[in-house]
Amino acid sequence: MDPADASGQEIVVTGYRASLQSQTNAKRNSIGFTDTIFAEDIGKFPDTNIAESVNRIPGVTISREVTGEGSNVAIRGLGTNFTRVLLNGAPVAVASVRFDAQSTNREVDLDLLPTELFTQLTVSKTPTASQIEGGAAGTVNLRSARPFDNPEPYVSYGLQGSKVSGAEDWGYRGHMLASATFGNFGILAGVAAVRNNFRVDGFETIGWTNPNLTVPPLDDPTPAQIAAAQCRGGVSVCNTTGGGNFTIPGTVPVNAGNGLVFGDILNQEALLALNPGATLQQIDNGLLPRLGRPRTEVGFRDRQNYLASAEWRPSDNLHFYVDGMYGKRTTEFTRTSMNWVVRNGAAIPINTTYDREDCASGCVVTSGTYANAQFFLEYRPYRDVQDYWGVNPGAEFTINDWIKGDLQANYTKSNFRRESPTVLVITPPSSGVTVTYTNNGGIPDIASNIDLNDPNNYGWAGGGRVNLNGEERETETKGIRGSLLFGDETRFSVRVGGAYDDTKRRITPFDNTNPWQNAICGNGPSVLLQAPNTATTPCTGLDEPGSTPPAGFPTYPGYGTNFTAGAPPITYAGSLIPTVAVPSYLLPGSNGFITVDWDKFRADTNYDALLAGATEVGSGSSGANGGLIQEKVTGTFVEGNGIIDIGDNTLRLNAGVRYVRTEQIVGGRVSVPDPRNTLPDPDGAGPLPAPQIADGGRYPNITTFPTTRTLYSNFLPSASLAFDMGGKAVARASISRTMTRPDPNQLLPGASFVQPSADVGTVGNSALDPYISTNIDLGFEYYTGGEGVIAVAAFRKSITGFTVNGTNTVPFSFLAPYGITLESLTAAQRDALRARAQPGQDLNTVDIIIQQQVNAPGKLKVNGLEFQVTQPLDFLTEHVGVRGFGFQGNLTLIDQKGEGAAPAVALGVSPTTYSLTGYYDGNGISGRLTYTYNEGGQGSGLNQNSIPAAAIFGREYSQLDFSGNFDLGEMFGNDYLPTIVVNVINITKQAQGSYFQFENATFNEYNPGRTLLIGVRGRF
């Protein structure tokens, strides 16, 4: 109820406006910088998940899945991993993997949690000593519904149909929540279910690259070598910007077309002649997509959530509660992409043009024709299964007027499993494929002279492969916390307390690629041998049983009935799917290129049995390292609170310190060759038999799981004050120190080397320090009445311990102690190493790039400004007789600067974000139109794809959403009638995307389309 109406009439505020008024009151009554969203807001205008709800708070941005759905929360200029998420005040961790991210950090994917089962969301941008540490940027506390939130018995329900503009079928979302109290005891139960059908069309590149032009040998080159070189300027001129992920052939291959003559030399003069008007510098440094590919994802996500809560209040001085929640989500979708092979390819540029004349620091190819091209289909059917359950019992008690206390325990567990096989079929090499390429700054146009939707154009030869892999993840949290408050909360009090939390995260990648590929397209030797560490044979796809392998193909003596015994060369059984049969497993796609008949392919290749036999490996299909991290954290705190009246004004104070001791236990799977394999054959039979050589030796690799233990302690002081000026305005100030522990995946001891290009790997660093942020916050708010508020805040964060991506160039043999050897690589990776090797060079000595996160020696300073306004327009009543309109708006400006020898940068931060909302709430009709905008920010560190100056940047993104309610009960005076609900998300079908170094080099772009939801909700 708002008595401040200019006409002197009493205004009864309900619905959305009531929730805004509760939000404003909570902001005014807090000491630090906090924002709260209440249940009526969430329930009245249901967002798709929790992340979408907090996106309307100043200083808060969210990251989105490729489907457009919000997932993770970022606060005040730091990434999503700097936000701590609590459930009912206790730590929460969810095992998950996003569509296109490793999801190995500390962020929590909030799209598993439905808004309908929560009553309050609080974002704390400044800490108190009593709050769980870990959020250097801020903390989000989710408060689930409890019986005494509303003591009256009730049942609320909702059901909506949902339709994504690109999807064929409708989805649904629904919920039911029932609560009742019986004197001093109450129970509540709720359920929510969602099915989202989606189709996302997009474009990806996996980075950009340029050609690695050949140069004459440094030492005493011959005239012939000089004449054949594609760049004769030496190391100071050739390949100056890095990259070099594809090679222009030294001579024209057969069937190149485009007037090229087989065997002609492609040296410097030839390249310049083929590209009139282009300079050698442009040809050398001009960027192309490494794998330019249109991509489509089609599938569904099912989610079910269950909530139960019980409260017992035997007296005014004693309150017991227990909350339990369970959630499960199943996602099934197919991802198809048609890749133009530039990375590790041998395309020949003709008539190319570039976006700038001076390419010394890089440039972008704007058009050209590329002979000797190849395309491959990458088909992946995903299946993700995720669950989460948790319970937190607690009690609040009053001993006397001066001593109060609370005690809470929690236990949560979450599991995730992803199955993500790959089928990759390719156009044959030297088959006359030509690409006509045009890049006008958006998504490049990559046109082919062949029909990419014709299954007959594809096979295994030239780089085809399959993968059978996936990941399992598990998180577990358990803890207990409590505190005692001494004194008068209305004047001065001191709170002391402590907490113990134990959090485990385990990632278990699994793989069974080798026997699957060998059986499908590698002539099947290892399927019967079933030897440990079986090497992958290339996807030759020999057509007939008994065919002779090509030169260099691994040879095996006669084992089993599937092989012909005798001296090499021997014959093989043939592939389950030889090249001639590949087209029968392909189908024309709806997006202009082929797809795979997965049901047929799966059945004919024994996929299910081999999936069941998959074993643990070091790194997963997402690129995440396998391993375990356990953190045992003990925290103690003391804080004081004071309230001082100064005339009609009030000064509120909070100050304290939290001491935290962290014990980290980090472990990872390490597989190394058995040293006995280097010894002579103990049976005296001479060299090891060929199959044992191919399998990595007579004895299987030795697998260990070493762990390291690290201890560190931190003091985290904080102090805040709020000066309330007669209830009309509040001035705030806060100073604090906060922390976030390092990325768990960066701590793991193992190595990851999963890219098919076999050029970049990662190694963990268990010695990383935590991030420590020193924070200063200042703010002023003016309250205009009702839900109205005008607020401004300024903040600074100075962060140490920030990490940067350190890189080293090392020979491939560097990875041997981590169990990554030539025998453990896929055929595609070995081929990539061979392509970069000099004639006769041992593949173990080919250079690769190793990346490792290291602590930056300097600081990162983040400065920001926040502006917020919420204003009802009730003054229009006396002028035009309309009541119920209002608007909301917020703006956040972020500036960050790295200092020191290795300047750091906070990734994924938008320098400018804002949202604007117009709303109406009256006469049974409610409506809200919201526009959000995020300016693009840097999304990765430098040195992308071996180009030192290259980073990935997000493009600006905006979204327009509508929410509307038509309360039939209020309109017709019958409380049992439902409310009709209409939501339209992303009305203008905005796409989200990013670019690589230059704005006209699109890295990726996805368009999830528009989502319509329509249905009913009610309460009785």
Protein Blocks (a to p, Z undefined) as FASTA:
>chain_A
ZZkbfnlpacddehjllmmmmmmmmmmmpmbdcddddfklmmmmccfblklmmmmpghia
cdddfkopafbdceehiafklpccdeehiacddddddfkbgklambdcfklpcfklpcbd
cddfbdcfkbcghifnbccddddddfklpmbgcddddddddddfkbmbdcdddddddddd
ehjaccdddddddddddddddddeeiaaddddddddfbhpafklmmmpmbfnbjmlgokl
ggjlaccdfbdcehklnoiaehiacdfklmmmmmghiafklmmmoccdfbgcdddddddd
ddddddddddddfbfkbccdddddddddddddddddddddfbhpacdcehiacfbfblmn
opadfbdcdehiacdddddddddddddddddddddddfblmbccdddddddddddddddd
dddddddehkopacddddehiacddddfbdfkbfklgcfeopiacddddddddddddddd
ddddedjfklcccddddddddddddddddddkkmmmmmmmnoommmmnopghiacdddek
pabghiacdehiacdddedjkbcedddddddebjfbdfklmmmmgccdfeopacddfklm
mmmnommmmmmmpccdfbdfkopacdddddddddddddddddddehjbccdddddddddd
dddddddddddddfklmpccfklnapadfklmmnopabdcdddddddddddddddddddd
dddehhlaccddddddddddddfklmpmbdcdfbfnlpaccdddfkbccddddddddddd
ddebjjbccdddddddddehiacdddddddfklmmmnopafklpcfklmmmmmmmpcehi
afklpccddddddddfbdcddddddddddddfklmmmmnopahiacdddddddddddedj
bdcddehiafbdcdddddddeehiacdddddddddddfbdehihhiakbccddddddddd
ddddddfklmnopakbccdddddehklopacdddehiaklcfbdcdebjaddddddddZZ
